[in-house]
Amino acid sequence: MDVLIFDDDTTQAELLTECLRAKGYTTEKYYNGQSAILEIKRQQPRLVIVDIMMPMVDGLTICRTVKSNPELAKTHVIVTSGKRYKEVQDEAHLCGAAAFFGKPIKMEELRIAVQKLIGSPGAQSAGATLTPRPAASLGKIWGSVSSGGNPAVGRPTSCLSIDLGPNLLILDAGTGLSDLIKHKSKPVEKQVWLLLSNYEPDRVGGLSHLAKAFGEAFTINIVGPIDHREPLQQVLNKGLYKDGSPRAGIQIFAVSESKFNLWPGVRASAIFTLHPRACLAYRVDFQGRSVVYCPNNEYPTDDETPSVDFRNKFKNFAHAADVLVHDARYLDEDFAAYQNRGNSSPMAAVRAATEAGVRKLVLFNSDDRYGSDKLGPAISTLRKNLLDTGNPLDVDFAVPGGSFFA
Protein backbone atom coordinates (compact mmCIF):
# COMPACT_ATOMS: atom_id res chain seq x y z
CA MET A 1 0.00 0.00 0.00
CA ASP A 2 1.29 3.44 -0.96
CA VAL A 3 -0.97 5.86 0.95
CA LEU A 4 -3.66 5.67 3.64
CA ILE A 5 -5.85 8.77 4.03
CA PHE A 6 -7.75 9.66 7.21
CA ASP A 7 -10.05 12.68 6.93
CA ASP A 8 -13.62 13.21 8.17
CA ASP A 9 -14.18 15.73 5.35
CA THR A 10 -15.43 13.28 2.72
CA THR A 11 -14.96 15.75 -0.13
CA GLN A 12 -11.34 16.36 0.87
CA ALA A 13 -10.71 12.63 1.23
CA GLU A 14 -12.11 12.01 -2.28
CA LEU A 15 -9.98 14.78 -3.78
CA LEU A 16 -6.83 13.39 -2.18
CA THR A 17 -7.69 9.89 -3.36
CA GLU A 18 -8.34 10.99 -6.95
CA CYS A 19 -5.19 13.12 -7.07
CA LEU A 20 -2.94 10.29 -5.94
CA ARG A 21 -4.62 7.48 -7.87
CA ALA A 22 -4.34 9.57 -11.05
CA LYS A 23 -0.56 9.38 -10.59
CA GLY A 24 -0.67 5.62 -10.03
CA TYR A 25 -0.48 5.46 -6.22
CA THR A 26 -2.52 2.84 -4.39
CA THR A 27 -4.68 4.45 -1.70
CA GLU A 28 -7.41 3.74 0.84
CA LYS A 29 -9.47 6.38 2.65
CA TYR A 30 -11.19 6.45 6.05
CA TYR A 31 -13.54 9.07 7.47
CA ASN A 32 -12.40 9.00 11.11
CA GLY A 33 -9.33 8.03 13.09
CA GLN A 34 -10.87 5.27 15.20
CA SER A 35 -9.16 2.36 13.46
CA ALA A 36 -6.19 4.32 12.10
CA ILE A 37 -3.38 2.65 14.03
CA LEU A 38 -4.86 -0.82 13.47
CA GLU A 39 -5.09 -0.22 9.70
CA ILE A 40 -1.63 1.32 9.51
CA LYS A 41 -0.11 -1.70 11.27
CA ARG A 42 -2.11 -4.11 9.12
CA GLN A 43 -1.51 -2.50 5.71
CA GLN A 44 1.98 -1.07 6.29
CA PRO A 45 1.56 1.96 4.00
CA ARG A 46 4.58 3.96 2.94
CA LEU A 47 2.73 7.21 3.68
CA VAL A 48 -0.17 8.30 5.88
CA ILE A 49 -2.13 11.54 5.35
CA VAL A 50 -4.13 12.64 8.40
CA ASP A 51 -6.41 15.55 9.17
CA ILE A 52 -5.95 17.03 12.64
CA MET A 53 -9.60 17.50 13.65
CA MET A 54 -11.35 14.14 13.37
CA PRO A 55 -13.83 12.25 15.55
CA MET A 56 -12.66 9.31 17.67
CA VAL A 57 -8.89 9.93 17.37
CA ASP A 58 -7.31 13.17 16.14
CA GLY A 59 -4.58 13.36 13.50
CA LEU A 60 -1.80 14.53 15.80
CA THR A 61 -2.34 11.55 18.10
CA ILE A 62 -2.16 9.25 15.08
CA CYS A 63 1.00 10.98 13.83
CA ARG A 64 2.73 10.83 17.19
CA THR A 65 1.78 7.18 17.71
CA VAL A 66 3.12 6.17 14.29
CA LYS A 67 6.40 8.04 14.67
CA SER A 68 7.05 6.73 18.19
CA ASN A 69 6.52 3.09 17.16
CA PRO A 70 9.79 1.51 15.94
CA GLU A 71 7.80 -0.99 13.83
CA LEU A 72 6.40 1.93 11.82
CA ALA A 73 9.56 4.03 11.74
CA LYS A 74 9.72 4.06 7.92
CA THR A 75 6.12 5.26 7.54
CA HIS A 76 5.96 8.95 6.62
CA VAL A 77 3.12 11.14 7.86
CA ILE A 78 1.66 14.26 6.25
CA VAL A 79 -0.64 16.31 8.48
CA THR A 80 -3.40 18.53 7.05
CA SER A 81 -5.68 21.03 8.75
CA GLY A 82 -7.94 23.98 8.19
CA LYS A 83 -6.04 25.61 11.06
CA ARG A 84 -3.08 27.10 9.23
CA TYR A 85 -1.47 28.78 12.26
CA LYS A 86 2.28 28.49 12.70
CA GLU A 87 1.74 27.02 16.17
CA VAL A 88 -0.32 24.19 14.63
CA GLN A 89 2.34 23.52 12.00
CA ASP A 90 5.06 23.47 14.69
CA GLU A 91 3.02 21.02 16.76
CA ALA A 92 2.57 18.75 13.75
CA HIS A 93 6.33 18.66 13.10
CA LEU A 94 6.94 18.10 16.82
CA CYS A 95 4.75 15.00 16.59
CA GLY A 96 6.95 13.73 13.76
CA ALA A 97 5.13 14.94 10.64
CA ALA A 98 7.23 15.04 7.49
CA ALA A 99 5.10 17.85 6.03
CA PHE A 100 2.10 20.04 6.86
CA PHE A 101 -0.54 21.29 4.42
CA GLY A 102 -3.17 23.87 5.31
CA LYS A 103 -6.60 23.51 3.76
CA PRO A 104 -7.67 24.03 1.05
CA ILE A 105 -4.80 21.85 -0.11
CA LYS A 106 -2.99 22.68 -3.32
CA MET A 107 -3.05 19.23 -4.85
CA GLU A 108 -0.05 19.64 -7.13
CA GLU A 109 2.11 20.77 -4.20
CA LEU A 110 0.93 17.78 -2.19
CA ARG A 111 1.65 15.41 -5.08
CA ILE A 112 5.22 16.76 -5.32
CA ALA A 113 5.67 16.27 -1.57
CA VAL A 114 4.39 12.69 -1.81
CA GLN A 115 6.83 11.92 -4.61
CA LYS A 116 9.74 13.36 -2.60
CA LEU A 117 8.78 11.27 0.39
CA ILE A 118 8.05 7.86 -1.13
CA GLY A 119 9.18 8.10 -4.73
CA SER A 120 7.17 6.69 -7.59
CA PRO A 121 4.07 4.49 -7.13
CA GLY A 122 4.92 1.07 -5.78
CA ALA A 123 8.61 1.93 -5.37
CA GLN A 124 10.44 -0.30 -2.92
CA SER A 125 12.38 2.53 -1.34
CA ALA A 126 11.08 5.91 -0.22
CA GLY A 127 12.45 9.17 -1.43
CA ALA A 128 14.25 11.64 0.79
CA THR A 129 12.19 12.89 3.75
CA LEU A 130 11.34 16.56 4.02
CA THR A 131 12.21 16.55 7.71
CA PRO A 132 14.61 13.62 8.22
CA ARG A 133 14.80 11.93 11.59
CA PRO A 134 17.61 9.58 12.64
CA ALA A 135 16.90 6.13 13.98
CA ALA A 136 15.35 6.06 17.43
CA SER A 137 17.53 5.40 20.48
CA LEU A 138 16.33 3.13 23.24
CA GLY A 139 15.97 4.30 26.82
CA LYS A 140 15.79 1.53 29.41
CA ILE A 141 14.24 1.92 32.87
CA TRP A 142 16.05 -0.16 35.50
CA GLY A 143 14.53 1.45 38.58
CA SER A 144 11.90 4.14 39.11
CA VAL A 145 10.34 3.85 42.57
CA SER A 146 10.62 6.41 45.37
CA SER A 147 11.46 4.57 48.57
CA GLY A 148 11.38 7.62 50.84
CA GLY A 149 14.76 6.52 52.16
CA ASN A 150 13.39 3.22 53.44
CA PRO A 151 15.98 0.50 52.72
CA ALA A 152 13.30 -2.18 53.18
CA VAL A 153 11.57 -1.17 49.94
CA GLY A 154 12.01 -4.08 47.57
CA ARG A 155 11.37 -2.43 44.22
CA PRO A 156 14.38 -0.85 42.47
CA THR A 157 15.04 2.87 42.76
CA SER A 158 16.20 5.38 40.16
CA CYS A 159 18.35 4.21 37.28
CA LEU A 160 17.99 4.72 33.52
CA SER A 161 20.27 4.00 30.62
CA ILE A 162 20.22 5.40 27.10
CA ASP A 163 21.55 3.38 24.19
CA LEU A 164 23.86 5.66 22.22
CA GLY A 165 25.38 3.06 19.94
CA PRO A 166 28.64 1.91 21.52
CA ASN A 167 28.39 4.52 24.28
CA LEU A 168 26.79 3.85 27.68
CA LEU A 169 25.01 6.70 29.44
CA ILE A 170 23.58 6.03 32.90
CA LEU A 171 21.19 8.41 34.65
CA ASP A 172 21.31 8.01 38.44
CA ALA A 173 22.65 5.11 40.47
CA GLY A 174 19.77 3.86 42.58
CA THR A 175 19.33 0.17 43.36
CA GLY A 176 18.11 -0.37 39.78
CA LEU A 177 21.76 -0.09 38.74
CA SER A 178 22.21 -3.67 39.93
CA ASP A 179 19.93 -4.98 37.17
CA LEU A 180 21.64 -2.81 34.56
CA ILE A 181 24.99 -4.34 35.47
CA LYS A 182 23.58 -7.89 35.49
CA HIS A 183 22.12 -7.47 32.02
CA LYS A 184 25.06 -5.59 30.51
CA SER A 185 25.97 -7.79 27.57
CA LYS A 186 26.68 -5.42 24.66
CA PRO A 187 30.31 -4.22 24.37
CA VAL A 188 30.64 -0.52 25.15
CA GLU A 189 33.31 2.08 24.58
CA LYS A 190 35.86 2.62 27.32
CA GLN A 191 34.38 5.97 28.41
CA VAL A 192 31.21 5.50 30.49
CA TRP A 193 29.20 8.46 31.81
CA LEU A 194 27.01 8.51 34.93
CA LEU A 195 24.91 11.61 35.62
CA LEU A 196 23.64 11.92 39.21
CA SER A 197 20.66 14.20 39.78
CA ASN A 198 21.20 14.45 43.57
CA TYR A 199 22.67 12.47 46.46
CA GLU A 200 19.56 11.11 48.15
CA PRO A 201 19.62 7.32 48.79
CA ASP A 202 17.23 6.68 45.90
CA ARG A 203 19.75 8.22 43.50
CA VAL A 204 23.03 6.75 44.81
CA GLY A 205 22.00 3.59 46.68
CA GLY A 206 23.39 1.33 43.95
CA LEU A 207 26.81 2.96 43.50
CA SER A 208 28.64 -0.04 44.94
CA HIS A 209 27.58 -2.12 41.91
CA LEU A 210 29.85 -0.02 39.70
CA ALA A 211 32.98 -1.01 41.58
CA LYS A 212 33.55 -4.30 39.74
CA ALA A 213 31.35 -3.76 36.70
CA PHE A 214 34.10 -2.39 34.44
CA GLY A 215 37.72 -3.39 34.06
CA GLU A 216 40.94 -1.41 34.24
CA ALA A 217 40.68 -0.28 30.61
CA PHE A 218 37.53 1.72 31.37
CA THR A 219 37.00 5.19 32.75
CA ILE A 220 33.75 6.05 34.52
CA ASN A 221 32.99 9.76 34.36
CA ILE A 222 30.64 10.75 37.20
CA VAL A 223 28.78 14.07 37.16
CA GLY A 224 26.75 15.40 40.08
CA PRO A 225 25.55 18.69 41.52
CA ILE A 226 27.65 20.94 43.72
CA ASP A 227 26.13 20.23 47.15
CA HIS A 228 27.71 21.94 50.15
CA ARG A 229 25.89 19.60 52.54
CA GLU A 230 27.59 16.55 51.07
CA PRO A 231 30.29 16.88 48.39
CA LEU A 232 30.32 14.41 45.51
CA GLN A 233 33.62 12.85 46.60
CA GLN A 234 32.17 12.13 50.03
CA VAL A 235 29.14 10.46 48.43
CA LEU A 236 31.40 8.25 46.33
CA ASN A 237 33.55 7.35 49.33
CA LYS A 238 30.47 5.96 51.09
CA GLY A 239 29.15 4.14 48.04
CA LEU A 240 31.49 3.44 45.15
CA TYR A 241 34.62 3.07 47.34
CA LYS A 242 33.12 1.43 50.41
CA ASP A 243 34.55 -2.02 49.56
CA GLY A 244 37.81 -0.74 48.11
CA SER A 245 38.86 1.03 44.94
CA PRO A 246 36.95 0.20 41.74
CA ARG A 247 38.86 -1.47 38.92
CA ALA A 248 37.97 1.25 36.39
CA GLY A 249 39.44 4.71 36.48
CA ILE A 250 37.13 7.32 38.01
CA GLN A 251 36.77 10.96 37.03
CA ILE A 252 34.35 13.18 38.92
CA PHE A 253 32.79 16.50 37.98
CA ALA A 254 30.75 18.48 40.51
CA VAL A 255 28.77 20.99 38.46
CA SER A 256 26.17 23.71 38.73
CA GLU A 257 24.02 24.80 35.79
CA SER A 258 26.20 24.11 32.79
CA LYS A 259 26.65 22.49 29.37
CA PHE A 260 29.25 19.86 28.59
CA ASN A 261 30.15 17.25 25.98
CA LEU A 262 29.91 13.54 26.73
CA TRP A 263 31.09 12.03 23.44
CA PRO A 264 31.44 13.51 19.95
CA GLY A 265 27.93 14.45 18.88
CA VAL A 266 26.45 13.89 22.37
CA ARG A 267 25.97 16.98 24.52
CA ALA A 268 24.50 17.39 28.00
CA SER A 269 23.16 20.41 29.85
CA ALA A 270 21.94 20.81 33.42
CA ILE A 271 19.73 23.16 35.45
CA PHE A 272 18.79 23.17 39.12
CA THR A 273 15.23 22.13 39.92
CA LEU A 274 12.80 23.11 42.67
CA HIS A 275 13.80 20.74 45.44
CA PRO A 276 15.08 21.21 49.02
CA ARG A 277 18.43 19.62 48.14
CA ALA A 278 20.80 20.59 45.36
CA CYS A 279 19.20 18.71 42.49
CA LEU A 280 19.87 18.82 38.76
CA ALA A 281 17.76 18.03 35.73
CA TYR A 282 19.75 16.88 32.69
CA ARG A 283 19.09 17.28 28.99
CA VAL A 284 20.98 15.00 26.61
CA ASP A 285 21.04 15.92 22.89
CA PHE A 286 22.26 13.47 20.26
CA GLN A 287 21.70 12.96 16.53
CA GLY A 288 18.88 15.52 16.42
CA ARG A 289 17.09 13.87 19.36
CA SER A 290 16.82 14.79 23.03
CA VAL A 291 15.91 13.32 26.40
CA VAL A 292 15.29 15.38 29.55
CA TYR A 293 15.69 13.60 32.89
CA CYS A 294 14.15 15.35 35.90
CA PRO A 295 13.43 12.90 38.77
CA ASN A 296 12.98 15.51 41.53
CA ASN A 297 11.14 18.73 40.77
CA GLU A 298 8.09 20.39 42.28
CA TYR A 299 6.85 21.94 39.07
CA PRO A 300 4.80 25.04 40.00
CA THR A 301 1.23 25.38 38.79
CA ASP A 302 0.38 28.79 40.27
CA ASP A 303 0.91 32.12 38.51
CA GLU A 304 3.05 33.90 41.09
CA THR A 305 6.08 35.62 39.59
CA PRO A 306 8.73 33.18 40.92
CA SER A 307 6.70 30.26 39.63
CA VAL A 308 6.25 31.80 36.20
CA ASP A 309 9.97 32.57 36.04
CA PHE A 310 10.88 28.95 36.78
CA ARG A 311 8.28 27.61 34.34
CA ASN A 312 9.75 29.79 31.59
CA LYS A 313 13.23 28.58 32.48
CA PHE A 314 12.18 24.94 32.41
CA LYS A 315 10.19 25.46 29.21
CA ASN A 316 13.31 26.76 27.46
CA PHE A 317 15.43 23.94 28.91
CA ALA A 318 13.08 21.12 27.86
CA HIS A 319 11.77 22.76 24.68
CA ALA A 320 10.71 20.25 22.01
CA ALA A 321 12.45 17.32 23.71
CA ASP A 322 11.53 13.90 22.37
CA VAL A 323 11.15 12.46 25.87
CA LEU A 324 10.73 14.09 29.28
CA VAL A 325 11.21 11.83 32.30
CA HIS A 326 9.67 13.86 35.13
CA ASP A 327 8.97 13.49 38.83
CA ALA A 328 5.37 12.44 39.63
CA ARG A 329 5.81 11.01 43.09
CA TYR A 330 2.32 11.66 44.47
CA LEU A 331 -0.97 11.02 42.70
CA ASP A 332 -3.06 14.11 42.09
CA GLU A 333 -5.62 13.32 44.79
CA ASP A 334 -2.82 13.03 47.40
CA PHE A 335 -0.61 15.87 46.27
CA ALA A 336 -2.09 18.64 48.46
CA ALA A 337 -0.81 16.87 51.57
CA TYR A 338 2.76 16.77 50.24
CA GLN A 339 3.31 20.20 48.73
CA ASN A 340 6.55 22.09 49.32
CA ARG A 341 8.61 18.90 49.65
CA GLY A 342 10.20 19.00 46.20
CA ASN A 343 8.05 16.55 44.25
CA SER A 344 5.28 16.72 41.65
CA SER A 345 2.05 15.02 40.68
CA PRO A 346 1.08 13.60 37.26
CA MET A 347 -0.93 16.70 36.29
CA ALA A 348 1.95 19.00 37.25
CA ALA A 349 4.27 16.88 35.11
CA VAL A 350 1.77 17.03 32.23
CA ARG A 351 1.78 20.82 32.51
CA ALA A 352 5.58 20.87 32.40
CA ALA A 353 5.61 18.64 29.32
CA THR A 354 2.83 20.54 27.56
CA GLU A 355 4.36 23.95 28.15
CA ALA A 356 7.73 22.71 26.88
CA GLY A 357 6.16 21.04 23.83
CA VAL A 358 7.72 17.63 24.41
CA ARG A 359 6.57 14.55 22.51
CA LYS A 360 6.50 11.87 25.22
CA LEU A 361 6.21 12.13 29.01
CA VAL A 362 7.41 9.36 31.33
CA LEU A 363 6.06 9.81 34.86
CA PHE A 364 8.88 8.87 37.22
CA ASN A 365 9.66 8.41 40.91
CA SER A 366 6.19 7.22 41.96
CA ASP A 367 5.87 6.57 45.68
CA ASP A 368 6.40 2.96 46.69
CA ARG A 369 2.95 2.73 48.27
CA TYR A 370 1.34 2.97 44.83
CA GLY A 371 0.98 -0.38 43.15
CA SER A 372 -0.56 -1.22 39.79
CA ASP A 373 -4.01 -1.03 41.39
CA LYS A 374 -3.42 2.71 41.86
CA LEU A 375 -1.21 3.61 38.90
CA GLY A 376 -3.32 1.76 36.32
CA PRO A 377 -6.56 3.72 36.94
CA ALA A 378 -4.55 6.94 37.35
CA ILE A 379 -2.93 6.65 33.91
CA SER A 380 -6.24 5.70 32.28
CA THR A 381 -7.92 8.78 33.72
CA LEU A 382 -5.00 10.98 32.73
CA ARG A 383 -5.01 9.73 29.13
CA LYS A 384 -8.77 10.25 28.87
CA ASN A 385 -8.40 13.84 30.09
CA LEU A 386 -5.68 14.48 27.53
CA LEU A 387 -7.83 13.02 24.76
CA ASP A 388 -10.88 15.04 25.84
CA THR A 389 -8.88 18.28 25.78
CA GLY A 390 -7.15 17.52 22.46
CA ASN A 391 -3.69 17.31 24.04
CA PRO A 392 -1.53 15.01 21.84
CA LEU A 393 0.96 14.24 24.63
CA ASP A 394 1.97 10.58 24.93
CA VAL A 395 2.22 9.71 28.64
CA ASP A 396 2.96 6.65 30.76
CA PHE A 397 4.30 5.70 34.17
CA ALA A 398 7.87 4.45 34.39
CA VAL A 399 8.06 0.76 35.24
CA PRO A 400 11.30 -1.10 36.08
CA GLY A 401 12.09 -3.19 33.03
CA GLY A 402 10.20 -0.81 30.74
CA SER A 403 11.63 1.22 27.90
CA PHE A 404 10.99 4.21 25.67
CA PHE A 405 12.19 5.45 22.30
CA ALA A 406 13.65 8.89 21.65
C-alpha positions in Angstrom: 0.0 0.0 0.0 1.3 3.4 -1.0 -1.0 5.9 0.9 -3.7 5.7 3.6 -5.9 8.8 4.0 -7.7 9.7 7.2 -10.0 12.7 6.9 -13.6 13.2 8.2 -14.2 15.7 5.3 -15.4 13.3 2.7 -15.0 15.8 -0.1 -11.3 16.4 0.9 -10.7 12.6 1.2 -12.1 12.0 -2.3 -10.0 14.8 -3.8 -6.8 13.4 -2.2 -7.7 9.9 -3.4 -8.3 11.0 -6.9 -5.2 13.1 -7.1 -2.9 10.3 -5.9 -4.6 7.5 -7.9 -4.3 9.6 -11.0 -0.6 9.4 -10.6 -0.7 5.6 -10.0 -0.5 5.5 -6.2 -2.5 2.8 -4.4 -4.7 4.4 -1.7 -7.4 3.7 0.8 -9.5 6.4 2.6 -11.2 6.5 6.1 -13.5 9.1 7.5 -12.4 9.0 11.1 -9.3 8.0 13.1 -10.9 5.3 15.2 -9.2 2.4 13.5 -6.2 4.3 12.1 -3.4 2.7 14.0 -4.9 -0.8 13.5 -5.1 -0.2 9.7 -1.6 1.3 9.5 -0.1 -1.7 11.3 -2.1 -4.1 9.1 -1.5 -2.5 5.7 2.0 -1.1 6.3 1.6 2.0 4.0 4.6 4.0 2.9 2.7 7.2 3.7 -0.2 8.3 5.9 -2.1 11.5 5.3 -4.1 12.6 8.4 -6.4 15.6 9.2 -6.0 17.0 12.6 -9.6 17.5 13.7 -11.4 14.1 13.4 -13.8 12.3 15.6 -12.7 9.3 17.7 -8.9 9.9 17.4 -7.3 13.2 16.1 -4.6 13.4 13.5 -1.8 14.5 15.8 -2.3 11.6 18.1 -2.2 9.3 15.1 1.0 11.0 13.8 2.7 10.8 17.2 1.8 7.2 17.7 3.1 6.2 14.3 6.4 8.0 14.7 7.1 6.7 18.2 6.5 3.1 17.2 9.8 1.5 15.9 7.8 -1.0 13.8 6.4 1.9 11.8 9.6 4.0 11.7 9.7 4.1 7.9 6.1 5.3 7.5 6.0 8.9 6.6 3.1 11.1 7.9 1.7 14.3 6.2 -0.6 16.3 8.5 -3.4 18.5 7.0 -5.7 21.0 8.8 -7.9 24.0 8.2 -6.0 25.6 11.1 -3.1 27.1 9.2 -1.5 28.8 12.3 2.3 28.5 12.7 1.7 27.0 16.2 -0.3 24.2 14.6 2.3 23.5 12.0 5.1 23.5 14.7 3.0 21.0 16.8 2.6 18.7 13.8 6.3 18.7 13.1 6.9 18.1 16.8 4.7 15.0 16.6 6.9 13.7 13.8 5.1 14.9 10.6 7.2 15.0 7.5 5.1 17.8 6.0 2.1 20.0 6.9 -0.5 21.3 4.4 -3.2 23.9 5.3 -6.6 23.5 3.8 -7.7 24.0 1.0 -4.8 21.8 -0.1 -3.0 22.7 -3.3 -3.0 19.2 -4.9 0.0 19.6 -7.1 2.1 20.8 -4.2 0.9 17.8 -2.2 1.7 15.4 -5.1 5.2 16.8 -5.3 5.7 16.3 -1.6 4.4 12.7 -1.8 6.8 11.9 -4.6 9.7 13.4 -2.6 8.8 11.3 0.4 8.0 7.9 -1.1 9.2 8.1 -4.7 7.2 6.7 -7.6 4.1 4.5 -7.1 4.9 1.1 -5.8 8.6 1.9 -5.4 10.4 -0.3 -2.9 12.4 2.5 -1.3 11.1 5.9 -0.2 12.5 9.2 -1.4 14.2 11.6 0.8 12.2 12.9 3.7 11.3 16.6 4.0 12.2 16.5 7.7 14.6 13.6 8.2 14.8 11.9 11.6 17.6 9.6 12.6 16.9 6.1 14.0 15.4 6.1 17.4 17.5 5.4 20.5 16.3 3.1 23.2 16.0 4.3 26.8 15.8 1.5 29.4 14.2 1.9 32.9 16.1 -0.2 35.5 14.5 1.5 38.6 11.9 4.1 39.1 10.3 3.8 42.6 10.6 6.4 45.4 11.5 4.6 48.6 11.4 7.6 50.8 14.8 6.5 52.2 13.4 3.2 53.4 16.0 0.5 52.7 13.3 -2.2 53.2 11.6 -1.2 49.9 12.0 -4.1 47.6 11.4 -2.4 44.2 14.4 -0.9 42.5 15.0 2.9 42.8 16.2 5.4 40.2 18.3 4.2 37.3 18.0 4.7 33.5 20.3 4.0 30.6 20.2 5.4 27.1 21.5 3.4 24.2 23.9 5.7 22.2 25.4 3.1 19.9 28.6 1.9 21.5 28.4 4.5 24.3 26.8 3.8 27.7 25.0 6.7 29.4 23.6 6.0 32.9 21.2 8.4 34.6 21.3 8.0 38.4 22.7 5.1 40.5 19.8 3.9 42.6 19.3 0.2 43.4 18.1 -0.4 39.8 21.8 -0.1 38.7 22.2 -3.7 39.9 19.9 -5.0 37.2 21.6 -2.8 34.6 25.0 -4.3 35.5 23.6 -7.9 35.5 22.1 -7.5 32.0 25.1 -5.6 30.5 26.0 -7.8 27.6 26.7 -5.4 24.7 30.3 -4.2 24.4 30.6 -0.5 25.2 33.3 2.1 24.6 35.9 2.6 27.3 34.4 6.0 28.4 31.2 5.5 30.5 29.2 8.5 31.8 27.0 8.5 34.9 24.9 11.6 35.6 23.6 11.9 39.2 20.7 14.2 39.8 21.2 14.4 43.6 22.7 12.5 46.5 19.6 11.1 48.1 19.6 7.3 48.8 17.2 6.7 45.9 19.7 8.2 43.5 23.0 6.8 44.8 22.0 3.6 46.7 23.4 1.3 43.9 26.8 3.0 43.5 28.6 0.0 44.9 27.6 -2.1 41.9 29.9 0.0 39.7 33.0 -1.0 41.6 33.5 -4.3 39.7 31.3 -3.8 36.7 34.1 -2.4 34.4 37.7 -3.4 34.1 40.9 -1.4 34.2 40.7 -0.3 30.6 37.5 1.7 31.4 37.0 5.2 32.7 33.8 6.1 34.5 33.0 9.8 34.4 30.6 10.7 37.2 28.8 14.1 37.2 26.7 15.4 40.1 25.5 18.7 41.5 27.7 20.9 43.7 26.1 20.2 47.1 27.7 21.9 50.1 25.9 19.6 52.5 27.6 16.5 51.1 30.3 16.9 48.4 30.3 14.4 45.5 33.6 12.8 46.6 32.2 12.1 50.0 29.1 10.5 48.4 31.4 8.2 46.3 33.6 7.4 49.3 30.5 6.0 51.1 29.1 4.1 48.0 31.5 3.4 45.2 34.6 3.1 47.3 33.1 1.4 50.4 34.6 -2.0 49.6 37.8 -0.7 48.1 38.9 1.0 44.9 37.0 0.2 41.7 38.9 -1.5 38.9 38.0 1.2 36.4 39.4 4.7 36.5 37.1 7.3 38.0 36.8 11.0 37.0 34.4 13.2 38.9 32.8 16.5 38.0 30.8 18.5 40.5 28.8 21.0 38.5 26.2 23.7 38.7 24.0 24.8 35.8 26.2 24.1 32.8 26.7 22.5 29.4 29.2 19.9 28.6 30.2 17.3 26.0 29.9 13.5 26.7 31.1 12.0 23.4 31.4 13.5 20.0 27.9 14.4 18.9 26.5 13.9 22.4 26.0 17.0 24.5 24.5 17.4 28.0 23.2 20.4 29.9 21.9 20.8 33.4 19.7 23.2 35.5 18.8 23.2 39.1 15.2 22.1 39.9 12.8 23.1 42.7 13.8 20.7 45.4 15.1 21.2 49.0 18.4 19.6 48.1 20.8 20.6 45.4 19.2 18.7 42.5 19.9 18.8 38.8 17.8 18.0 35.7 19.8 16.9 32.7 19.1 17.3 29.0 21.0 15.0 26.6 21.0 15.9 22.9 22.3 13.5 20.3 21.7 13.0 16.5 18.9 15.5 16.4 17.1 13.9 19.4 16.8 14.8 23.0 15.9 13.3 26.4 15.3 15.4 29.5 15.7 13.6 32.9 14.1 15.3 35.9 13.4 12.9 38.8 13.0 15.5 41.5 11.1 18.7 40.8 8.1 20.4 42.3 6.9 21.9 39.1 4.8 25.0 40.0 1.2 25.4 38.8 0.4 28.8 40.3 0.9 32.1 38.5 3.0 33.9 41.1 6.1 35.6 39.6 8.7 33.2 40.9 6.7 30.3 39.6 6.2 31.8 36.2 10.0 32.6 36.0 10.9 29.0 36.8 8.3 27.6 34.3 9.7 29.8 31.6 13.2 28.6 32.5 12.2 24.9 32.4 10.2 25.5 29.2 13.3 26.8 27.5 15.4 23.9 28.9 13.1 21.1 27.9 11.8 22.8 24.7 10.7 20.3 22.0 12.5 17.3 23.7 11.5 13.9 22.4 11.2 12.5 25.9 10.7 14.1 29.3 11.2 11.8 32.3 9.7 13.9 35.1 9.0 13.5 38.8 5.4 12.4 39.6 5.8 11.0 43.1 2.3 11.7 44.5 -1.0 11.0 42.7 -3.1 14.1 42.1 -5.6 13.3 44.8 -2.8 13.0 47.4 -0.6 15.9 46.3 -2.1 18.6 48.5 -0.8 16.9 51.6 2.8 16.8 50.2 3.3 20.2 48.7 6.6 22.1 49.3 8.6 18.9 49.6 10.2 19.0 46.2 8.1 16.6 44.2 5.3 16.7 41.6 2.0 15.0 40.7 1.1 13.6 37.3 -0.9 16.7 36.3 1.9 19.0 37.3 4.3 16.9 35.1 1.8 17.0 32.2 1.8 20.8 32.5 5.6 20.9 32.4 5.6 18.6 29.3 2.8 20.5 27.6 4.4 23.9 28.2 7.7 22.7 26.9 6.2 21.0 23.8 7.7 17.6 24.4 6.6 14.5 22.5 6.5 11.9 25.2 6.2 12.1 29.0 7.4 9.4 31.3 6.1 9.8 34.9 8.9 8.9 37.2 9.7 8.4 40.9 6.2 7.2 42.0 5.9 6.6 45.7 6.4 3.0 46.7 2.9 2.7 48.3 1.3 3.0 44.8 1.0 -0.4 43.1 -0.6 -1.2 39.8 -4.0 -1.0 41.4 -3.4 2.7 41.9 -1.2 3.6 38.9 -3.3 1.8 36.3 -6.6 3.7 36.9 -4.5 6.9 37.3 -2.9 6.7 33.9 -6.2 5.7 32.3 -7.9 8.8 33.7 -5.0 11.0 32.7 -5.0 9.7 29.1 -8.8 10.3 28.9 -8.4 13.8 30.1 -5.7 14.5 27.5 -7.8 13.0 24.8 -10.9 15.0 25.8 -8.9 18.3 25.8 -7.1 17.5 22.5 -3.7 17.3 24.0 -1.5 15.0 21.8 1.0 14.2 24.6 2.0 10.6 24.9 2.2 9.7 28.6 3.0 6.7 30.8 4.3 5.7 34.2 7.9 4.4 34.4 8.1 0.8 35.2 11.3 -1.1 36.1 12.1 -3.2 33.0 10.2 -0.8 30.7 11.6 1.2 27.9 11.0 4.2 25.7 12.2 5.4 22.3 13.6 8.9 21.6 
